[in-house]
Amino acid sequence: MSFSLGILQLISCFQKSTFLKRNAQLLLEQSIYPTNILLKKMDLANSDRCSFCLTETDFIEHFFYECLKIKRIWSYVEQLFYARHGLKICLNAQSVLLGIIDGKTQGLNVTQLKCINFFILVAKMCVSKYRYGTPIDIIVMFDIELQLRKFI
């Protein structure tokens, strides 16, 4: 089996595997998330540019947060959190990639901190599904994922 085929199978498994979806954060932290930068280095992509906007280099920050096609999910997460808890929260690339570690700086109690971090993890999973799967509206996908987890 060629190395390229192995990576394609990994990406396919990532899309389907509950285990890997649960460990997306680990893949992200280990810098092995399949952005176009990594895929180009492996000769699996023609360009290191974002597949959606085609203008920016597909750094991990762009992949999960900065791309204009993706960015609206984070506004939605902020609005949903405000509707549930009455607190405005401002997400940025760092909080999206790593989660919110210290809730006290944003005035969050433990329950609210767990809630926003849960929203962030589910939204990142939706971003990955959106980018590598059959894209449906990312907001609809997020709501469906929350319903599946009986969070709505």
DSSP file (Angstrom, degrees, kcal/mol; ACC not computed):
  #  RESIDUE AA STRUCTURE BP1 BP2  ACC     N-H-->O    O-->H-N    N-H-->O    O-->H-N    TCO  KAPPA ALPHA  PHI   PSI    X-CA   Y-CA   Z-CA
    1    1 A M              0   0    0      0, 0.0     2,-0.1     0, 0.0     0, 0.0   0.000 360.0 360.0 360.0 133.6    0.0    0.0    0.0
    2    2 A S     >  -     0   0    0      1,-0.1     4,-1.8     4,-0.0     5,-0.1  -0.346 360.0-116.7 -76.4 160.0    1.4    3.4   -0.9
    3    3 A F  H  > S+     0   0    0      1,-0.2     4,-1.9     2,-0.2     5,-0.2   0.902 115.2  54.6 -61.4 -41.9    1.8    6.2    1.6
    4    4 A S  H  > S+     0   0    0      1,-0.2     4,-2.3     2,-0.2    -1,-0.2   0.914 106.7  50.4 -59.7 -44.8   -0.7    8.3   -0.3
    5    5 A L  H  > S+     0   0    0      1,-0.2     4,-2.3     2,-0.2    -1,-0.2   0.885 107.1  55.2 -61.9 -38.7   -3.3    5.7   -0.1
    6    6 A G  H  X S+     0   0    0     -4,-1.8     4,-2.1     2,-0.2    -1,-0.2   0.898 108.3  47.8 -61.5 -41.5   -2.8    5.3    3.6
    7    7 A I  H  X S+     0   0    0     -4,-1.9     4,-2.6     2,-0.2    -2,-0.2   0.910 110.3  51.9 -67.0 -42.0   -3.4    9.0    4.2
    8    8 A L  H  X S+     0   0    0     -4,-2.3     4,-2.4     1,-0.2    -2,-0.2   0.899 110.5  48.8 -61.4 -38.9   -6.6    8.9    2.1
    9    9 A Q  H  X S+     0   0    0     -4,-2.3     4,-2.9     2,-0.2    -1,-0.2   0.886 109.2  53.3 -66.5 -37.7   -7.8    5.9    4.1
   10   10 A L  H  X S+     0   0    0     -4,-2.1     4,-2.5     2,-0.2    -2,-0.2   0.925 110.0  47.2 -61.2 -44.7   -7.0    7.9    7.3
   11   11 A I  H  X S+     0   0    0     -4,-2.6     4,-1.9     2,-0.2    -2,-0.2   0.921 112.7  49.5 -63.5 -43.4   -9.0   10.8    6.1
   12   12 A S  H  X S+     0   0    0     -4,-2.4     4,-1.3     1,-0.2    -2,-0.2   0.922 112.6  47.3 -60.8 -44.7  -11.9    8.5    5.1
   13   13 A C  H  X S+     0   0    0     -4,-2.9     4,-3.4     1,-0.2    -1,-0.2   0.885 107.6  57.3 -63.3 -38.2  -11.7    6.8    8.6
   14   14 A F  H  < S+     0   0    0     -4,-2.5    -1,-0.2     1,-0.2    -2,-0.2   0.903 106.0  49.8 -60.0 -40.7  -11.6   10.2   10.2
   15   15 A Q  H  < S+     0   0    0     -4,-1.9    -1,-0.2     1,-0.2    -2,-0.2   0.840 123.1  31.0 -65.8 -32.4  -14.9   11.1    8.6
   16   16 A K  H  < S+     0   0    0     -4,-1.3     2,-0.4    -3,-0.2    -2,-0.2   0.732  96.4  93.8-100.1 -25.9  -16.6    7.9    9.7
   17   17 A S     X  -     0   0    0     -4,-3.4     4,-2.1     1,-0.2     5,-0.1  -0.574  50.9-162.3 -85.6 124.4  -15.0    6.9   12.9
   18   18 A T  H  > S+     0   0    0     -2,-0.4     4,-2.3     2,-0.2     5,-0.2   0.891  95.0  56.5 -63.6 -39.9  -16.6    8.0   16.2
   19   19 A F  H  > S+     0   0    0      1,-0.2     4,-1.0     2,-0.2    -1,-0.2   0.935 109.7  43.6 -58.5 -47.5  -13.3    7.3   18.0
   20   20 A L  H  4 S+     0   0    0      1,-0.2     3,-0.2     2,-0.2    -1,-0.2   0.872 110.6  55.1 -69.6 -35.3  -11.4    9.7   15.7
   21   21 A K  H >< S+     0   0    0     -4,-2.1     3,-1.3     1,-0.2     4,-0.3   0.908 107.9  50.3 -61.7 -39.8  -14.1   12.3   15.9
   22   22 A R  H 3< S+     0   0    0     -4,-2.3     3,-0.3     1,-0.3    -1,-0.2   0.770 114.0  45.8 -67.3 -24.3  -13.8   12.2   19.7
   23   23 A N  T 3X S+     0   0    0     -4,-1.0     4,-2.0    -3,-0.2    -1,-0.3   0.139  74.4 111.8-107.0  19.9  -10.0   12.6   19.3
   24   24 A A  H <> S+     0   0    0     -3,-1.3     4,-2.6     1,-0.2    -1,-0.2   0.873  76.9  57.5 -58.4 -36.7  -10.0   15.4   16.8
   25   25 A Q  H  > S+     0   0    0     -3,-0.3     4,-2.7    -4,-0.3    -1,-0.2   0.901 105.0  50.5 -61.9 -39.7   -8.6   17.7   19.5
   26   26 A L  H  > S+     0   0    0     -3,-0.3     4,-1.9     2,-0.2    -2,-0.2   0.924 110.2  49.1 -63.7 -44.1   -5.7   15.3   19.9
   27   27 A L  H  <>S+     0   0    0     -4,-2.0     5,-2.3     1,-0.2     6,-0.5   0.907 112.3  49.7 -60.7 -40.9   -5.0   15.3   16.2
   28   28 A L  H ><5S+     0   0    0     -4,-2.6     3,-1.5     1,-0.2    -2,-0.2   0.933 110.6  48.5 -62.2 -47.5   -5.2   19.1   16.2
   29   29 A E  H 3<5S+     0   0    0     -4,-2.7    -1,-0.2     1,-0.3    -2,-0.2   0.797 109.9  52.4 -65.9 -28.5   -2.8   19.4   19.1
   30   30 A Q  T 3<5S-     0   0    0     -4,-1.9    -1,-0.3    -5,-0.2    -2,-0.2   0.369 110.7-122.0 -89.1   5.4   -0.3   17.0   17.5
   31   31 A S  T < 5S+     0   0    0     -3,-1.5    -3,-0.2    -4,-0.2    -2,-0.1   0.827  81.8 115.0  58.1  35.7   -0.3   19.1   14.2
   32   32 A I      < +     0   0    0     -5,-2.3    -4,-0.2    -6,-0.2    -1,-0.1   0.121  32.0 129.9-117.7  20.1   -1.5   16.1   12.2
   33   33 A Y  S    S-     0   0    0     -6,-0.5     2,-2.4    -5,-0.2     5,-0.2  -0.589  70.2-112.1 -73.3 135.0   -4.8   17.5   11.2
   34   34 A P        +     0   0    0      0, 0.0    -1,-0.1     0, 0.0     2,-0.1  -0.368  53.7 158.6 -77.5  71.9   -5.2   17.2    7.4
   35   35 A T     >  -     0   0    0     -2,-2.4     4,-2.5     1,-0.1     5,-0.2  -0.393  59.2-101.5 -77.1 168.6   -5.1   20.8    6.2
   36   36 A N  H  > S+     0   0    0      1,-0.2     4,-2.5     2,-0.2     5,-0.2   0.771 122.0  63.2 -65.7 -23.9   -4.1   21.4    2.6
   37   37 A I  H  > S+     0   0    0     21,-0.7     4,-1.8    11,-0.3    -1,-0.2   0.962 109.8  38.4 -61.2 -50.5   -0.6   22.4    3.8
   38   38 A L  H  > S+     0   0    0     -5,-0.2     4,-1.3     1,-0.2    -2,-0.2   0.917 116.4  51.5 -66.0 -43.9   -0.1   18.9    5.1
   39   39 A L  H  <>S+     0   0    0     -4,-2.5     5,-3.6     1,-0.2     6,-0.8   0.863 108.6  51.5 -64.6 -35.6   -1.9   17.2    2.2
   40   40 A K  H ><5S+     0   0    0     -4,-2.5     3,-1.8     4,-0.3    -1,-0.2   0.907 106.1  54.5 -66.2 -40.9    0.2   19.2   -0.3
   41   41 A K  H 3<5S+     0   0    0     -4,-1.8    -1,-0.2     1,-0.3    -2,-0.2   0.816 110.8  46.9 -60.6 -29.0    3.4   18.0    1.4
   42   42 A M  T 3<5S-     0   0    0     -4,-1.3    -1,-0.3    -5,-0.1    -2,-0.2   0.299 117.9-114.5 -94.1   8.4    2.2   14.5    1.0
   43   43 A D  T < 5S+     0   0    0     -3,-1.8    -3,-0.2     2,-0.2    -2,-0.1   0.823  87.7 115.1  60.1  34.1    1.3   15.1   -2.7
   44   44 A L  S   <S+     0   0    0     -5,-3.6     2,-0.3    -6,-0.1    -4,-0.3   0.451  71.8  43.5-108.0  -5.1   -2.4   14.6   -1.9
   45   45 A A        -     0   0    0     -6,-0.8    -2,-0.2    -9,-0.1    -1,-0.1  -0.982  69.3-141.0-137.6 149.6   -3.5   18.2   -2.8
   46   46 A N  S    S+     0   0    0     -2,-0.3     2,-0.3     1,-0.1    -1,-0.1   0.721  86.4  22.1 -80.7 -21.5   -2.5   20.4   -5.6
   47   47 A S        -     0   0    0      2,-0.2    -7,-0.1     1,-0.0    -1,-0.1  -0.962  61.8-135.3-144.2 156.3   -2.3   23.5   -3.5
   48   48 A D  S    S+     0   0    0     -2,-0.3    10,-3.0    -8,-0.1   -11,-0.3   0.343  75.6 110.9 -92.2   6.6   -1.8   24.6    0.1
   49   49 A R  B    S-A   57   0A   0      8,-0.3     8,-0.2   -13,-0.2    -2,-0.2  -0.420  84.7 -86.5 -77.0 155.1   -4.6   27.1   -0.4
   50   50 A C     >  -     0   0    0      6,-2.9     4,-1.3     1,-0.1    -1,-0.1  -0.385  30.6-138.6 -60.2 133.8   -8.0   26.7    1.3
   51   51 A S  T  4 S+     0   0    0      2,-0.1    -1,-0.1     1,-0.1    -2,-0.0   0.676  97.9  43.4 -69.6 -17.9  -10.3   24.5   -0.8
   52   52 A F  T  4 S+     0   0    0      1,-0.0    -1,-0.1     0, 0.0    -3,-0.0   0.916 126.3  22.0 -95.4 -55.1  -13.2   26.8    0.0
   53   53 A C  T  4 S-     0   0    0      3,-0.1    -2,-0.1     1,-0.0    -4,-0.0   0.736  81.6-155.1 -88.3 -22.3  -12.1   30.4   -0.4
   54   54 A L  S  < S+     0   0    0     -4,-1.3    -3,-0.1     2,-0.2    -5,-0.1   0.579  74.4  82.1  61.6  12.0   -9.1   29.6   -2.6
   55   55 A T  S    S+     0   0    0      1,-0.1     2,-0.3     2,-0.1    -1,-0.1   0.717  78.0  59.5-114.6 -30.7   -7.3   32.7   -1.4
   56   56 A E  S    S-     0   0    0     -6,-0.1    -6,-2.9     1,-0.0     2,-0.2  -0.732  85.5-104.6-106.7 150.0   -5.7   32.0    1.9
   57   57 A T  B     -A   49   0A   0     -2,-0.3     2,-2.0    -8,-0.2    -8,-0.3  -0.498  40.8-116.1 -65.4 139.8   -3.1   29.4    2.9
   58   58 A D        +     0   0    0    -10,-3.0   -21,-0.7    -2,-0.2   -22,-0.1  -0.343  50.7 163.7 -85.7  58.9   -4.8   26.6    4.7
   59   59 A F     >  -     0   0    0     -2,-2.0     4,-3.0     1,-0.1     5,-0.2  -0.306  55.1-104.1 -65.7 161.5   -3.2   27.1    8.1
   60   60 A I  H  > S+     0   0    0      1,-0.2     4,-2.2     2,-0.2     5,-0.3   0.858 123.4  54.1 -59.4 -36.5   -4.9   25.3   11.0
   61   61 A E  H  >>S+     0   0    0      2,-0.2     4,-2.2     1,-0.2     5,-2.0   0.904 112.2  43.8 -63.6 -40.7   -6.2   28.7   12.2
   62   62 A H  I  4>S+     0   0    0      3,-0.2     5,-1.8     4,-0.2    -2,-0.2   0.923 110.6  55.9 -68.5 -43.7   -7.7   29.4    8.8
   63   63 A F  I  <5S+     0   0    0     -4,-3.0    -2,-0.2     1,-0.2    -1,-0.2   0.909 123.0  23.4 -54.5 -47.7   -9.1   25.8    8.5
   64   64 A F  I  <5S+     0   0    0     -4,-2.2    -1,-0.2    -5,-0.2    -2,-0.2   0.681 139.8   5.4 -97.4 -19.7  -11.1   26.0   11.8
   65   65 A Y  I  <5S+     0   0    0     -4,-2.2    -3,-0.2    -5,-0.3     9,-0.1   0.727 115.8  50.5-133.9 -45.9  -11.7   29.7   12.3
   66   66 A E  I   <S+     0   0    0     -5,-2.0    -4,-0.2     4,-0.1    -3,-0.1   0.737  73.9 106.2 -85.4 -23.2  -10.7   32.4    9.8
   67   67 A C    >>< -     0   0    0     -5,-1.8     4,-2.8    -6,-0.2     3,-1.4  -0.334  69.6-135.5 -59.8 131.8  -12.1   31.0    6.5
   68   68 A L  H 3> S+     0   0    0      1,-0.3     4,-0.5     2,-0.2    -1,-0.2   0.791 105.0  56.2 -61.8 -27.8  -15.2   33.1    5.6
   69   69 A K  H 34 S+     0   0    0      1,-0.2    -1,-0.3     2,-0.1    -2,-0.1   0.715 118.5  33.5 -74.4 -19.7  -17.1   30.0    4.7
   70   70 A I  H X> S+     0   0    0     -3,-1.4     3,-2.1    -8,-0.1     4,-0.5   0.736  97.6  81.5-102.9 -31.9  -16.5   28.6    8.2
   71   71 A K  H >X S+     0   0    0     -4,-2.8     4,-1.1     1,-0.3     3,-1.1   0.755  79.7  67.4 -55.0 -31.9  -16.4   31.8   10.4
   72   72 A R  H 3X S+     0   0    0     -4,-0.5     4,-2.1     1,-0.3    -1,-0.3   0.779  88.7  66.2 -65.0 -24.5  -20.2   32.1   10.7
   73   73 A I  H <> S+     0   0    0     -3,-2.1     4,-2.3     1,-0.2    -1,-0.3   0.877  99.9  52.0 -61.5 -34.7  -20.4   28.9   12.8
   74   74 A W  H <X S+     0   0    0     -3,-1.1     4,-2.1    -4,-0.5    -1,-0.2   0.857 107.3  50.2 -74.1 -33.9  -18.5   30.8   15.5
   75   75 A S  H  X S+     0   0    0     -4,-1.1     4,-2.3     2,-0.2    -1,-0.2   0.898 111.5  50.5 -64.3 -40.0  -20.9   33.7   15.5
   76   76 A Y  H  X S+     0   0    0     -4,-2.1     4,-2.8     2,-0.2    -2,-0.2   0.908 108.4  51.0 -64.3 -42.6  -23.7   31.2   15.8
   77   77 A V  H  X S+     0   0    0     -4,-2.3     4,-2.5     2,-0.2    -1,-0.2   0.920 110.6  49.5 -61.1 -43.9  -22.0   29.4   18.8
   78   78 A E  H  X S+     0   0    0     -4,-2.1     4,-2.2     2,-0.2    -2,-0.2   0.919 113.0  46.9 -60.5 -43.8  -21.6   32.8   20.5
   79   79 A Q  H  X S+     0   0    0     -4,-2.3     4,-2.5     2,-0.2    -2,-0.2   0.900 112.0  49.7 -65.8 -41.5  -25.3   33.6   19.9
   80   80 A L  H  X S+     0   0    0     -4,-2.8     4,-1.8     2,-0.2    -2,-0.2   0.915 110.9  49.6 -64.1 -42.8  -26.5   30.2   21.1
   81   81 A F  H  X S+     0   0    0     -4,-2.5     4,-2.7    -5,-0.2     6,-0.5   0.913 111.3  49.6 -62.4 -42.0  -24.4   30.5   24.2
   82   82 A Y  H  X S+     0   0    0     -4,-2.2     4,-2.5     1,-0.2    -2,-0.2   0.904 109.3  51.9 -62.8 -41.8  -25.8   34.0   24.9
   83   83 A A  H  < S+     0   0    0     -4,-2.5    -1,-0.2     1,-0.2    -2,-0.2   0.850 117.3  39.1 -63.8 -33.9  -29.4   32.7   24.4
   84   84 A R  H  < S+     0   0    0     -4,-1.8    -2,-0.2    -5,-0.2    -1,-0.2   0.843 133.5  18.3 -83.9 -36.1  -28.8   29.9   26.9
   85   85 A H  H  < S-     0   0    0     -4,-2.7    -3,-0.2     2,-0.2    -2,-0.2   0.507  90.1-125.0-120.1  -7.6  -26.7   31.6   29.5
   86   86 A G  S  < S+     0   0    0     -4,-2.5     2,-0.4    -5,-0.4    -4,-0.2   0.710  72.3 120.0  69.1  19.3  -27.3   35.4   29.0
   87   87 A L        -     0   0    0     -6,-0.5     2,-0.4    -5,-0.0    -1,-0.2  -0.963  60.0-136.0-119.6 132.0  -23.5   35.9   28.7
   88   88 A K        -     0   0    0     -2,-0.4     2,-0.4    -3,-0.1    -9,-0.1  -0.712  25.7-175.4 -83.8 134.6  -21.7   37.4   25.8
   89   89 A I        -     0   0    0     -2,-0.4     2,-0.6   -11,-0.2    -7,-0.1  -0.984  16.6-146.9-130.4 140.9  -18.6   35.5   24.9
   90   90 A C        -     0   0    0     -2,-0.4     2,-0.3   -12,-0.0     5,-0.1  -0.928  14.4-158.8-112.6 112.4  -16.1   36.4   22.2
   91   91 A L        +     0   0    0     -2,-0.6     2,-0.3   -17,-0.2   -13,-0.0  -0.657  13.0 178.3 -87.7 144.6  -14.4   33.5   20.5
   92   92 A N     >  -     0   0    0     -2,-0.3     4,-2.3     1,-0.0     5,-0.2  -0.788  48.1 -86.4-132.5 179.3  -11.1   33.9   18.7
   93   93 A A  H  > S+     0   0    0     -2,-0.3     4,-2.6     1,-0.2     5,-0.2   0.891 126.0  50.7 -57.7 -41.1   -8.8   31.5   16.9
   94   94 A Q  H  > S+     0   0    0      1,-0.2     4,-2.7     2,-0.2     5,-0.4   0.933 111.6  45.5 -65.0 -46.1   -7.0   30.6   20.1
   95   95 A S  H  > S+     0   0    0      1,-0.2     4,-1.5     2,-0.2    -1,-0.2   0.837 114.5  50.0 -68.4 -30.4  -10.2   29.8   22.1
   96   96 A V  H  < S+     0   0    0     -4,-2.3    -2,-0.2     2,-0.2    -1,-0.2   0.925 116.1  40.8 -70.5 -44.3  -11.5   27.8   19.1
   97   97 A L  H  < S+     0   0    0     -4,-2.6    -2,-0.2    -5,-0.2    -3,-0.2   0.894 132.8  21.1 -72.4 -39.5   -8.4   25.7   18.7
   98   98 A L  H  < S-     0   0    0     -4,-2.7    -3,-0.2    -5,-0.2    -2,-0.2   0.572 103.2-123.8-106.9 -11.6   -7.6   25.1   22.3
   99   99 A G     <  -     0   0    0     -4,-1.5     2,-0.7    -5,-0.4    -1,-0.2  -0.173  44.1 -60.5  84.8 170.7  -10.9   25.7   24.1
  100  100 A I        +     0   0    0     13,-0.2     3,-0.2     1,-0.2    17,-0.1  -0.838  53.8 177.3 -93.8 116.8  -11.5   28.1   26.9
  101  101 A I        +     0   0    0     -2,-0.7     2,-0.8     1,-0.3    -1,-0.2   0.900  69.4  41.2 -88.6 -46.2   -9.2   27.1   29.7
  102  102 A D    >   +     0   0    0      1,-0.2     3,-0.8     2,-0.0     4,-0.4  -0.850  59.3 178.5-110.7  97.9   -9.9   29.8   32.3
  103  103 A G  G > >S+     0   0    0     -2,-0.8     5,-3.1     1,-0.2     3,-1.1   0.721  72.8  74.5 -69.5 -21.6  -13.5   30.7   32.5
  104  104 A K  G > 5S+     0   0    0      1,-0.3     3,-1.2     3,-0.2    -1,-0.2   0.850  87.5  60.5 -62.0 -34.3  -13.0   33.2   35.2
  105  105 A T  G < 5S+     0   0    0     -3,-0.8    -1,-0.3     1,-0.3    -2,-0.2   0.767 113.2  37.7 -66.4 -22.9  -11.5   35.7   32.8
  106  106 A Q  G < 5S-     0   0    0     -3,-1.1    -1,-0.3    -4,-0.4    -2,-0.2   0.274 120.2-107.2-108.0   8.6  -14.8   35.7   30.9
  107  107 A G  T < 5 +     0   0    0     -3,-1.2     2,-0.4    -4,-0.3    -3,-0.2   0.816  67.6 151.0  74.1  31.2  -17.0   35.5   34.0
  108  108 A L      < -     0   0    0     -5,-3.1    -1,-0.2    -6,-0.1     2,-0.1  -0.773  37.1-144.6-100.4 138.5  -18.0   31.8   33.4
  109  109 A N     >  -     0   0    0     -2,-0.4     4,-2.5     1,-0.1     5,-0.2  -0.368  41.1 -91.3 -85.2 178.6  -18.8   29.3   36.1
  110  110 A V  H  > S+     0   0    0      1,-0.2     4,-2.4     2,-0.2     5,-0.2   0.897 126.1  49.4 -61.2 -43.6  -17.9   25.7   35.8
  111  111 A T  H  > S+     0   0    0      1,-0.2     4,-2.1     2,-0.2    -1,-0.2   0.914 113.1  46.5 -63.2 -43.6  -21.2   24.7   34.1
  112  112 A Q  H  > S+     0   0    0      2,-0.2     4,-2.7     1,-0.2     5,-0.2   0.884 110.7  53.1 -66.5 -38.2  -20.9   27.5   31.6
  113  113 A L  H  X S+     0   0    0     -4,-2.5     4,-2.1     1,-0.2   -13,-0.2   0.920 110.4  47.1 -62.4 -44.2  -17.3   26.7   30.9
  114  114 A K  H  X S+     0   0    0     -4,-2.4     4,-2.1    -5,-0.2    -2,-0.2   0.900 112.1  51.8 -63.4 -40.0  -18.2   23.1   30.2
  115  115 A C  H  X S+     0   0    0     -4,-2.1     4,-2.6     2,-0.2    -2,-0.2   0.946 111.2  44.4 -63.3 -50.2  -21.1   24.2   27.9
  116  116 A I  H  X S+     0   0    0     -4,-2.7     4,-2.5     1,-0.2    -1,-0.2   0.897 114.2  49.9 -66.3 -38.3  -19.0   26.6   25.8
  117  117 A N  H  X S+     0   0    0     -4,-2.1     4,-2.3    -5,-0.2    -1,-0.2   0.871 110.1  51.2 -67.3 -34.5  -16.2   24.1   25.4
  118  118 A F  H  X S+     0   0    0     -4,-2.1     4,-2.5     2,-0.2     5,-0.2   0.934 110.2  49.3 -63.6 -46.2  -18.7   21.4   24.4
  119  119 A F  H  X S+     0   0    0     -4,-2.6     4,-2.6     1,-0.2    -2,-0.2   0.912 110.7  51.1 -57.8 -43.5  -20.1   23.8   21.8
  120  120 A I  H  X S+     0   0    0     -4,-2.5     4,-2.4     2,-0.2    -1,-0.2   0.925 110.9  47.5 -62.4 -45.6  -16.6   24.5   20.5
  121  121 A L  H  X S+     0   0    0     -4,-2.3     4,-2.0     2,-0.2    -2,-0.2   0.917 113.7  46.8 -63.4 -43.7  -15.8   20.8   20.2
  122  122 A V  H  X S+     0   0    0     -4,-2.5     4,-2.1     1,-0.2    -1,-0.2   0.909 112.4  50.6 -65.2 -41.0  -19.0   20.0   18.4
  123  123 A A  H  X S+     0   0    0     -4,-2.6     4,-2.3    -5,-0.2    -2,-0.2   0.890 108.8  51.5 -65.2 -38.8  -18.5   23.0   16.1
  124  124 A K  H  X S+     0   0    0     -4,-2.4     4,-2.3     2,-0.2    -1,-0.2   0.895 108.7  51.3 -64.9 -38.3  -15.0   21.9   15.2
  125  125 A M  H  X S+     0   0    0     -4,-2.0     4,-2.5     1,-0.2    -1,-0.2   0.906 110.0  50.1 -62.3 -40.0  -16.3   18.4   14.4
  126  126 A C  H  X S+     0   0    0     -4,-2.1     4,-2.9     2,-0.2    -2,-0.2   0.881 107.5  53.4 -65.6 -38.5  -18.8   20.1   12.1
  127  127 A V  H  X S+     0   0    0     -4,-2.3     4,-2.4     2,-0.2    -2,-0.2   0.936 110.7  47.1 -60.3 -45.9  -16.1   22.1   10.4
  128  128 A S  H  X S+     0   0    0     -4,-2.3     4,-2.3     2,-0.2     5,-0.3   0.925 114.3  46.1 -62.9 -45.3  -14.2   19.0    9.7
  129  129 A K  H  X S+     0   0    0     -4,-2.5     4,-2.4     1,-0.2    -1,-0.2   0.904 113.0  51.3 -62.5 -41.2  -17.3   17.2    8.4
  130  130 A Y  H  < S+     0   0    0     -4,-2.9    -2,-0.2     1,-0.2    -1,-0.2   0.899 114.5  42.1 -63.3 -42.2  -18.2   20.2    6.3
  131  131 A R  H  < S+     0   0    0     -4,-2.4    -1,-0.2    -5,-0.2    -2,-0.2   0.832 128.7  26.5 -78.0 -32.3  -14.8   20.5    4.8
  132  132 A Y  H  < S+     0   0    0     -4,-2.3    -2,-0.2    -5,-0.2    -3,-0.2   0.534 119.8  50.1-110.3  -8.4  -14.2   16.7    4.1
  133  133 A G  S  < S-     0   0    0     -4,-2.4    -3,-0.0    -5,-0.3    -4,-0.0  -0.208 109.9 -55.5-109.0-158.2  -17.7   15.4    3.8
  134  134 A T        -     0   0    0     -2,-0.1     2,-0.4     1,-0.0    -3,-0.1  -0.772  65.1-127.9 -83.4 110.4  -20.8   16.3    1.8
  135  135 A P        +     0   0    0      0, 0.0     2,-0.3     0, 0.0    -5,-0.1  -0.441  36.5 168.5 -71.3 119.6  -21.3   19.9    2.8
  136  136 A I        -     0   0    0     -2,-0.4    -3,-0.1     1,-0.1     5,-0.1  -0.694  61.1 -56.1-107.8 173.6  -24.7   20.8    4.1
  137  137 A D     >  -     0   0    0     -2,-0.3     4,-2.5     1,-0.2     5,-0.2  -0.285  51.0-140.6 -53.3 126.7  -25.3   24.1    5.8
  138  138 A I  H  > S+     0   0    0      1,-0.2     4,-2.1     2,-0.2    -1,-0.2   0.809  99.5  53.0 -66.1 -30.9  -22.9   24.2    8.7
  139  139 A I  H  > S+     0   0    0      2,-0.2     4,-2.4     1,-0.2    -1,-0.2   0.919 110.4  47.5 -69.2 -43.5  -25.4   25.8   11.1
  140  140 A V  H  > S+     0   0    0      1,-0.2     4,-2.5     2,-0.2    -2,-0.2   0.924 111.6  51.4 -61.5 -44.4  -27.9   23.0   10.4
  141  141 A M  H  X S+     0   0    0     -4,-2.5     4,-2.5     1,-0.2    -2,-0.2   0.914 109.4  50.4 -59.1 -43.5  -25.2   20.4   10.8
  142  142 A F  H  X S+     0   0    0     -4,-2.1     4,-2.3     1,-0.2    -2,-0.2   0.927 110.8  48.4 -61.2 -46.5  -24.3   21.9   14.2
  143  143 A D  H  X S+     0   0    0     -4,-2.4     4,-2.3     1,-0.2    -1,-0.2   0.898 111.5  50.2 -61.8 -40.6  -27.9   21.9   15.4
  144  144 A I  H  X S+     0   0    0     -4,-2.5     4,-2.6     2,-0.2    -2,-0.2   0.924 109.6  50.9 -62.9 -44.2  -28.3   18.3   14.3
  145  145 A E  H  X S+     0   0    0     -4,-2.5     4,-1.3     1,-0.2    -2,-0.2   0.891 110.5  49.0 -62.4 -39.1  -25.2   17.3   16.1
  146  146 A L  H  <>S+     0   0    0     -4,-2.3     5,-3.1     2,-0.2     6,-0.6   0.902 111.1  50.3 -66.5 -39.6  -26.4   19.0   19.3
  147  147 A Q  H ><5S+     0   0    0     -4,-2.3     3,-1.8     1,-0.2    -2,-0.2   0.906 107.1  54.0 -63.6 -41.0  -29.8   17.3   19.0
  148  148 A L  H 3<5S+     0   0    0     -4,-2.6    -1,-0.2     1,-0.3    -2,-0.2   0.836 110.1  47.1 -61.3 -31.9  -28.1   13.9   18.5
  149  149 A R  T 3<5S-     0   0    0     -4,-1.3    -1,-0.3    -5,-0.2    -2,-0.2   0.291 115.7-119.9 -92.5   9.5  -26.2   14.6   21.8
  150  150 A K  T < 5S+     0   0    0     -3,-1.8    -3,-0.2     1,-0.1    -2,-0.1   0.867  76.7 127.6  54.4  41.4  -29.5   15.6   23.4
  151  151 A F      <       0   0    0     -5,-3.1    -4,-0.2     1,-0.1    -1,-0.1   0.567 360.0 360.0-101.2 -12.6  -28.2   19.0   24.1
  152  152 A I              0   0    0     -6,-0.6    -5,-0.1    -9,-0.1    -1,-0.1   0.372 360.0 360.0-111.1 360.0  -31.0   20.9   22.5
